[in-house]
Amino acid sequence: MKAPPVQRCSAERPSEARPCAHPLLPLGALMLAGMSLGAHAQTTPTTTLPAVTVQATEDAPQDGHRATATRVGKVLQDPHDIPQAVTTVTNALMEEQQVGSLKEALRNVSGLSFNAAEGGRSGDNMNLRGFYTFGDMYLDGIRDTAQYNRETFNLEQIDVLRGSAAMLFGRGQAGGVINQVTKTPLLGNRGKITGSVGTDDYREVTGDFNRELGDTTAVRLNVMKRDEGSWRRNPADGAEPEIHREGAGLSLVTGLFTDNEFTFNHYYLKTRDNPDYGISFDPATKRPTQNFSADTFWGTNNTFDDSDTSMTSLVHQHKLSSQAEIRTQLRHANYERVYWAQAPNRTDAPSFDGSTGSAKVRQTETENLTLQSDLTARADLFGMKHELLAGVEYLKEDSSRRSLQDLDPGTGRFYRPGAFTSAPAITYEGDTLAFYAQDTIEFVPNWKLTLGARHDSLDAEYSSVNSPQLDFSETSIRTGLSWHPTEYTHYYISYSDSFSPTADLYQLSGGAFPAERSKVTELGAKWMLMEGDLALRAALYRADKDWERNTDLESTAAILTKKRRTDGFELEVAGRVTPDWEVFSGFSLLDAEILEIAPDADPRLEGQRPRNTPKLTFNLWSTYALGGGWKIGGGVEAKSDRYAYVPTAANAGSNFIDGRFSPNTAPGYARWDAMLAYEQKTWAARLNVKNVFDKVYYDAVYDQGGFAIPGTGRAVILTGEYKF
């Protein structure tokens, strides 16, 4: 019989396949170990054995398509043990697909759709389970909510915790949390260099270098530079959407696997893109216009999107005992971004100076300081096993945004930082203090009850006339009941809620109205198949959201809906079917409805499907090792149609035709990708073909209804990899 899967010991280092020597093992492993040792002690005399030290090495294999460790629940554990739906995109999966951006990586997450750059929110902007997530982006458990385009070169994995998560992370939404996990050092020396070339001027170089500096000290450096063109063009001047990005992540750890582990991280990302605002909807057909071909681009050679992101973190893990530790993080983050983009025109062709498009301009500066400390412990109290979590978090935010003004209108010379004038800034300064506690109690064998609460106090000033002073004090809860009839099965029911105070994310405040509130109930099951190699999960949920705010900064309406709901079903599988066959797949059904309209909105909108919420999404990626170093792979990402409309208008006549609800609609699509690889111990070559059938599809929609952005055309990328 094959041995059970080896547990991993660190969410920051999920690729380390060493046997666990860390005190915070998943509870199931602790119970098995305790029972085994207890039984042995009853029949065998005590014997003193020599100490055994187990360390990670440079040869430790990575997780495949199934992640085996996460800290997305604050406690280090196997995702199988969390009483909430979790999707993890592993580093191995991202490498096979030749993923560079966070957006591309999240195509592997069912129930997720992409928003276009609505009203000043250009950058990573997703809907999860039908609810926006721009306030629910995290890096190693700390808020990363500034608007910019994220990269994956420095990420070990991406964890998506679905459902309300304010008890664990603070203010947020009903859809869930997207947490990026940084690569950190390991013991041993290793390195990897990759180089890629492809169609549309695709070029990328990455490096991952790890060096052991002592018995408990190591350093790791990850670097990236990528340039990428597009299949779309401005016929007037030949301009095209472009990506020019480079970055570095440096991490130093000392005291690795000792009672005191210190980690220093610094991350820098520079982007110099030409942004793509897509193509307009046709008001007659309510579909993307046919007046211009899908490859038409309204930006010019002078439009730009420039950003610089810098984050420095210090992490200290102190082991109090074999069953308890304190983990403290301190981070300073600075985000600077300025862009001048051109949105498309419905009737006029693109011009060299942008005069036929609509200018989208913004300059933002954000500076955050975060201090977060978590105490985790395991104990036996009152005859029951407890997994305890307690923590405190302080967040200081200082942000500003302003519009840009063209110094020389009509010439097409859009000015970069330092060479333009700007309107007065709208500022936001906030201080948040939070306390939280949670206990997971095994009150009878195989049954666990999770109870948690968090209190957030926010004191902020926002220079908008709608909400000059913000003072919120909110409590969030998380509960779950789990049944583990066997080591490989987990059934649960959970409830969680979340809140989002107005204006803190530059959404319109709606002054007199209460803060957003979300409530999620979820019934789920998780199974480990193939003796633990294959994870299968299913979830049935209901998510309600009250007083939903408008996320479009250029809108005049503050409240989108008074109450809306998503009922959904999810099915996901990840791992190995056989030693040679791996799979990662997700299926999601979304039944979303506006239950109560916004004040003064058209009453006919009640009962309609909310915007950018596809009824069905499906993703599949699978690989098969043919032998002799050869591997093939492929998959599909599919979504049904999505609406793009304004649900706040008092007269929404444009959304109804002969009394029938007919808003702008992005059609459904299926995009197919393929991969062929040849892998050896020290080198590999891989050929990726994205959008194999060169299908024209629209993967992002502007919520207000103006336009949709076409996805990538057929792209062929050849990658070489050298490991040492």
N, C-alpha and C positions, 0 to 999 in steps of 0.2 A: 504493500500500500504506500502511496505517495505521502510524504510528511506534510503536515499542515503548513500553510504559508508562513514565512518568517515575518514577524512584526518589525516595523521600523521604529526608530527611537526619536526622531525629530521632524517636526513639520517644516522647519527651515531647511532640513537636509533630508527630504523624503527619498532621495536617490541612494542613501546609505543603506545597504542591505546587510548590515551587521546584526547579530543577535542583540536584543535589547539589554543594555546595562544601565539605562536611565531609570530613575525612580518612578517616573510617571508613565507607567505602562497602561495600555487599555485594561479596563477592569476585568474583562473576561480572561485575559492572559494572567493577571494577578491571581484570580480565583483558581485557575487551573494549576498554576505554580504552587499556590498555597496548599491545595488539596493533595497534590502530588507529594510535596515535602512533608505534609502532616502524616500521610499514610506511611511514608518511608520511615518517619521518625518512630512510629509505633512498633516497627518490626526489626529495625536495624540499629545496632549500637552507634553512638556518636563517634564520628571519625573526623579528625582535622585534616583538611585537604589543602594543598598548595593554592595560593591565590592565582586567579586567572584574569588577565587584563585583555579585554576585547576592544579593539579600536577600528575605526573606519580606515579604509585604505583606498588608494587611487584606483584599484581594480573593482571597487564595489559597483555592481550593476545598477542601472536606473530602474525606476518603476517603468512599466510598459504603459498600456492604456488605462490600467486601473491604479489609482492612487491608494497607498496603504497608510498614509498618515496625514493629518491636518491639524491646524490650530485654529480653524475658523470658528470653533465653538469655545474659544479661549483656553480650553483644556486640551492638552496634547492627546489625540485619540485617533482610532481608525474611523473613517467616515461611516463605516457600517454601524457604529455605536451611537451615532447622533440621531435623536428623535425629531428629525427634520430633513427635508430633501436637500441633498448636497450633490453638485456636479463639479468634478475636478478635471480640468484640462491639463494633462501632464506635459512635461518638457519633451518627452519622447514623441508624443503625438504631434506637438507643434513642429518638431524638427522634421518628422516624416512629411508633413504637409507644406514645408518651407514657409512657415508663418513668420511674419516680421512684426506686424502691428497687433495690438490688443484686439482691435475690431475683427481682424481675420481669425484670431484664435477663438473668439466668442461665437463664431459660426457653428461651433461644435456644441452649443448649448441650446437645447430645445426650449420652446416657449419664449425665445428672445427675438426681438426685432429692432431695427436700427432707425433712429431719427436723423433727419437731415439737420443742417445748421440753422435751427430756428432762432430768429430774433436775437442774435448775439451769443448763441450757445454753440458755436462751431467747435468741434472737437469730439471726443468720445462721448456718445449720447445714445443710450440704449433703453428700450422698454423690456421689462421682464415680467411675465405673466400679465402684460398689458399696462404696467405702471412704470413711470419713468425712474431711472436709476442714477441720474447725474449727481445726486447727493449721497449715493451709496457706494462710491468708489473708495477702496482702501488699499493701502500698501503695508503689508505685515501688520494688519490690524489697526492701523492709524489712518485717519481720514485723508483722502487724496482727491478732494472734490473740485479742485481748480479745473477749468476747461482747457484741455490740451490733448494732443494725439499721443497716446502711450505706445511704447514698444515692448517687445518680449525678450530681447536678447539677454537681459539680466534676471529673468524670472525662472524659478524652478517649477512652478505650477501656478494655476489660477483656480481658486476655489469660489464657487458660487453657492452661497447659502440662501435657499429660497424661502420666501415668506418674511413676515415682519421680524426684525432682529434688533429693535431698539434696546432691549434689555442687555444685549451683548455689545452693541456698537454705538448706542446713542441714537439721536434723531435720525429718522429715515422713512422709507416707504414700504408699501405692501409687497412689492415684487421680490425684494431680497437684496443681498449684499454681494458685491463682486470684490474679492480680496486677492491681490497679487502677492505672491510669495517670492522674496528675493533669494537668489543663489548666495550661499555663504561658504566659507572655507571648510576643508576637510583635511585630515592628516594624509600625508603622501604627496608626491609630486606628479603632476599631470598637466597636459595642455592639449588644446584642440583649436585648429584654425580651419575656417571654412571660407570658400570663395564661390560666388555664384554669378552667372551671367544669363541673360534671357532676352526675350522679345521686349519691344517698347523701351529699349535702353535700360533694362533692368541690370543693376550691378550691386552686389553686396559683399562685404567682407566682415567676418566676425572672428573674435578670439576669446578663448576661455582658458585662463592660466591659473593654476593652483600650485602653491609652493609651501611645503612644510618648513617652518623656521625653528622648530623645537618639538619636544615631546607633547606639548599641549598648545602649540602656537602655529598658526598657518595664515596665509594671505591668499586672496583670490581676486583676480582682475578680469572683468568682462568688458569687451569693447565691440563697437559696431559702427559701420558706415554703410549707408544704402542710398542709392539714387534710382529713381524709377519714373518713367514717363507714362503715357496713356494712349489708348486707341482713339481718344476724342481730340478734336482740333477746333480752333477758331479759324474759319476760312479766310478771315480778313488779314490776319498777321501770322498764322501758323502756330499760335500759342496753344499749349496743351496743359492739362493738370499735371503737376509734377510733385514728386516727393524727394526731398534731400534731407537726410537725417543722419546724425552721428551722436554717439553717446558712450559713456564709460561708467562702470560700476566697480568700486573698490571696496573690499571687505577684509578686515583684519580681526582675527579672534585669538584670544589667549585664555588659558585655563580650560581648554576644551575637554569636556567630560570630567571635570573636577567639581568641587563644591562651589567654586566661584568662576563663572565664565563671563568674560567681557567681549563684546563685539562692537567694532566700529564700522559703519557703512557710510559711503558717500556715493551719490548717484548724480550724474549730469546728463541731460538730454538736450540737444539742439536740433530744431527743425526749421527748415527754410523751404516751405512748400508753395505751390501755386494752387489755391483751393478750388474745388469743383462744387458748384451749386446746382448742377443737374440741368433738367429740362422742364418746361412748363406743362401743366395740365391744360387740356382743351376744355373750355367751358361747355361745349356742345356735347362731346362724347364722354366727358368726365374721366378720360384716360390720358396718359402722356401724349402730348401733341404729335400729330403726324405732319404738321407744317414744316418741320425741320427733322432731319435724320437724327437718330439717337447719338451719333458720334459728334454732334455739334456742341461746341464749347463757347460760352460767352465771356470767359475770362480773357485777359490780354497778357502780353509779355511783361506788363508792369504790375499786375495784381500779385498779391503776396500774402503769406501767412507765416510769420516768424515767431518762434517761441524759444525761451530758455528756461529750463527747469533744473533746479538744484536742491537736493535733499541730503542732510547729514543726520545720522542717527547713532545713538549710543545705546547698547542693550546690555543689561546685567542680569544674569540668572544666578541666584543664590540658593543652594540646596540647604534647607533647614534641617532635614532628616531624610531618611530613605523614603518618606511618604509625603514630604511637603517641600515646596520651593516658592520663592518670590521672584517674579520676572518683571523688570522695570525697563521702560523704553523712554528715551528723550529724543525728540526730533525737531529740527528746524527746517522748514521748507520754504523755498522762494520760487514763485512762478511769474514769469513776465511774458506777455504775449501781445502782439499787435498784428492786425490783418486788415486787408482791403480786398474784398472779393466782389465778383459781379454775378448777381442772380440773373436767370434767363428772362427773355422777353417772349411773350406769346406770339407776337406778330412780326417783329423786326429781327432781321438777321444780325449776328454779332458784328461788331465794328472793332477797328484797331484801337480806339480810344475809350471803349466801354460806354459810349453814349447811348447805346441801345439796350444796355442792361440796367440793372438796379444795384447801386452800390450797397454793400454790406460791410460796415467798418466798425472796428472796436479796438480799444487798447485796454488791457487789464493788467493789474499788478496785485499779487496775493502773497502774503507772508503769514505763515502759520507756525506756532510753537506748541508742541504737544508733550505732556508728561503723563505717562500711563503706567500703573503698577498693579500687577495681579498676584494674588496669593492663591495657590492651589494646594490641596491636601486631601489625603485619604485617611479615614479613621473608622473605627468600630465604636458606635455609640448606641446605648440602649438596645444592644443585641442586633443592630442593623449596620450595614456597610454604607458609608457616606463618601461621596466625592464632592468636596467643597470648593467653591470659587468665591473670592471676594476681591474687589478692586476699587481703585479711584482713578479718575482721569481729569486732567485740566487741559483745556484747549483755548489758546488765544489766537484770534483771527483778525487780520488787518488787510482789507481789500479795497480796491478802487477800480472803477471802470469809466471810460469816457468814449465819446464818438470822435472820429477824425474829420478834419475839414480839408478839402482839396485846395492847395495853394494856387493851382493853375487849371481851373476847370476847362474841359473840352480838349485838352491836349493828350490825355491818356497817360500823363506822367503822374502816377500816384506815388506819394512820397513815403519813404520808410522812416523809422524812428529818428528823431533829431531834425527832420526836414519838413515837418508838417505842423500845423496848428491843431489844437483839439479843444472841444467844448469842455466846460467845467466838469470835474469828476464827480461821480456819485460814489460815496464811500460807505464802507461797512466795517465797524469795529465791534468785536464780540468776545466775551469771556464766558466759557462754559465750564462748570464744575459738576462732576458726576460721581455718584457712589453706587455700587452694585454688589449684589450677593446672590449666590445660587447654590442649591444643594441637590444632588442626585442621590436618592436613597433607595437602596435595595431592601425593601421592607419585608419581602418574603423571597425565597430563592427564585431567581429568573425574572422577577418583577421589579422595575425601577420607576420611581416617581421623581420628576424634575420640577423644582419650584425655584423661580428666580424673579428678582425685582431690581429695578434701577431708577434712580432719581436724578434728573438733569435740571440744573438751574442755568439759565442763559440770561445774561445782562448785556445788551448790545445797543449801539446807536447806528441808525441807517439814515443817510442824508436825504433819502427820498421823502417828498412831502406826504406820501401816503402812510409812512410808517417811520417817523423819526426816532422812536424809542421802542425797543423790544425788551420785554421782561417776562420770561416764561419759566415756570417751574412745573415740570411734568414727571409723572411716574409711569414706567412701562413694566410689563410683566411677561414672563415666559413660563409655560407649564408643559409637561409631557408625561405620558404614561407609556412605558415600554415593557414588552414581554419578549424574553429571549428563551424560547423553549429549547433551543440547541445553540451551540457555538456559532452556527452558520445561518441562523434565522433571527429576525428582529421585526416585530410588529409594534406599531405605536400609534397614538393619537396625541396631537399637540395643539396648543393654542398660544398665540403670541400677538402682541400689538405693537404699534409704533406711532410716533408723532413727528410732525415737522413744523416748527414755528415759521411764521410767515417772514419772507424777505431775506432770510439768512443766506439763501442761495441765489439772491437777486431775482427770485420769482416775484410777481406782483403780490402785494400784501393783502389787499381786500380789507384793510383797516378794521372795520367793525366786526368782521367775521372771526370765528374761532380758528385755532390752528388745525392743520390737517391731522386726521386720525385714521389709522388703518387697523383692521382686525383680521387675523387669518386663522382658520381652523383647518387642520390637515390630518388625514388618515393615511397611513403609509405602511409599506412592508419592504424589507430588505432581505435578500437571500444571497448567500455565498455558495456558488455552484462549482463543479469540477474541483472539489476539495479545496475551495478557497481561491482558485485562480480566476474565476469569473464572478463579477458582482452584478446582480439584477435588483432593481428597485422599482416600486410603483407607488404613486401618490395620488390621492383624491383630495381636493381642497376647495375651500371657499374663502375669497378675499374681498373684504368690503373697505371702501375708502370714503371718508366724509370730507367735505369742503376742499375738494381738489383745486389747487392753485394753477394758474396759467404759467407756463414756463417760457413764454415768448415775451422777451423784454420790450418788444416794440408794439405789443398789443395794448389796448385800452381796457380790456376786460380782466378783472382779477380772478374771478371764480370760474373754473371750467365746468364743474358739475358739483351739485350739493351732495350727491351720493351715487356711487357706482360700484359695481360688483363684477368679479370674475369667478366663475366656477370652472374648475379645470381638472384634467387627468393627465398624468405624466407616466411614462414608462421609459426606463433607461437600462442599458447593459454596457459593461466595460470589462475588458480583461481577455484572458486566453481561453479559447474553445479547445484548442489542442496546443501542444508545445510549439507548433509552427504557425498557428492561426490566431490572430488577435483581432478584436473588434471593439468599436466604440460607437454607440448609437443611442439616439433619443427620439421620443415621439411625444407630442404634446397636443392636447385638445383644449381650446379656450372658448368658453361660452361667456362672453362679456356683455354687460348691459348697463345703460344709464338708468338708474332707479329714480333719481330725482334731479331735475334740471337745475342749472344755476339760476339765481334770482333774475327775473325779467327775460329769461331765455325763451325761445320758441317751444311751447308745450309739446309740439310734435316730436321733439328730440327724445322725450321720455320713452324708454323701451328700446332705443336704437343701440347698435354696437358702437363702442367708443373708437376713437381714432387709433391707427397703428396697432391694432390688436388682431392678428391673423387667427382665424379659427383653428388652423392646423399648421404645425411645423414638424419637420422631420429631418434628422441628420444621421448620416452613416459614414463611418470610415473603417476600412478593414484592410489588413495586410496578411500576406502569406509568404513564409520563407520556403523557397523552392529547393534549397540545398546548394552547396557549393558557393555560398555567399550571396546568392541571388534572392531578391525579395520583390514582390509585386504588391501594389495596393491601389485603392481607389475608394470613391465614395460620392455622396450626393448631399446637398443642402437644399431643402425645399420648404416653401412657405405658400400658404393660400393668400388670397388678396387682402389688402389692408386699406382702410379708409384714411383720408386726409381732409379734415374739415374743421370749422370753428363751431364748437357746440355752445357758444355763449351768446351768439347774436340774437337780439330780440326779434329780428325778422330774418329767418334762415331760409328764405324762399329759394335761394340758389341751390340748396341741398335737396330740394323736392321737385320732382317732375310729375305733373298730373297727380299730386298728392302722394306720390311714391318716393320714399327716401332714396336719393341717388347722389351721394357725395362723390367728390374726386376719389378715384380708386386706382391704386397701384396693382396691376394684375399679379396673380400667383406665378411662381416659377420653380424650376428645379435646375440647379447647377451641378454638373458632374465634374469631378477631378480624378486624376490618375497619377500613379507614381511607379517608377521602376528603379531599383537600387542594387548596387553591388557592394558588399561590405566585407572588409577584411579587418584584422586586428588593429592595424595602425592607419588604415586609410579606407575611404569609401567614396563612391560616386553615386549621384542620385539625379534622376530626371523627373521633374514634376510638370504636369500639364494641367493648368487650371482652366475651368470652363471648357472642357474638351470639345463640346459641340458649338462653341462660339455663340451661345444664346444671348440675345439682348434681354436683359432683365433689370428690374429696378429694386435695389436692395435697401434703399433708405428713402423715407418720405418726410417732407416738411409738414409738420402737424397742422399748420394753419391752412394747408390746402394748395399752396402756390405751385409747388414743383416736386419732382422726384429725381433721385440720382441714379443713373445707370451703374450697374456693377461692372466688374472687370470683364474685358473681352478675353478671348483665348490667349493664354500666356504660357510660354514654354520656358522653363528655367532649368539650367544644368548646374549642379552643385558638386564641388569637390571638397573632401574633408580629410584632414591629416591629424592624427592623434599621436602624442608622444608623452 
